[in-house]
Amino acid sequence: PHNERVEMKNSKGLLLATVLACFASNSAMAEEGNIYAAIDLGQVSAPDVCSGTGFSCDTTTTAYRIGLGYQVNPNVEVEGSYLNAGEVKVNGTTANATMSGFQFSAIGAYPLTNSAALLGKIGVASITGKASGFGGPSTDQSNSNLAFGFGARFTANDKVAIRVMYEDFGTVKASSNGTGSKVTMLSAGVQVGF
């Protein structure tokens, strides 16, 4: 079963890389070289964060992300960002778990109209999970995972765009002996070019 999960994850990564390559091959170079900043707000889901602990908790958090990107051409961008995935609070206790870290991604855009495009995103997320108050010492664990997502972007003018995205960050752990939880994010944000 473990090998099957690895093969499925690798297949998803290969599929997204192929899609991004197709976007790049269809691109014109007229608007290359633009730098942009982005901020996203969203909801993170970690459904198994309290699994096996004997505690119950709210498994969704409010998250934000700030990023800086470079437009390689009109259809391909590379972006680095910092993600704060918020705090999971355990019901009736002071225990909590937090997630934060960095992403480096390639984003491919497939134009639908002059102002709307579908997005595909693939990259690496380095996320640190931290937990405290679960009946033992505080713990933290670094996680480096394949991260991918799909979404859409709507251009307001030649500098400002609004984007929505669903992303999967893989399994994030807060301790080396924990099972961790699958972490996903649904977000909306603004992208501003310089």
Secondary structure, 3 states (H helix, E strand, C coil): CHHHHHHHHHHHHHHHHHHHHHHHHCCCCCCCCEEEEEEEEEEEECCCCCCCCCCCECCEEEEEEEEEEEEEECCEEEEEEEEEEEEEEECCCCCEEEEEEEEEEEEEEEECCCCEEEEEEEEEEEEEEEEECCCCCCEEEEEEEEEEEEEEEEECCCCEEEEEEEEEEEEECCCCCCCCEEEEEEEEEEEEEC
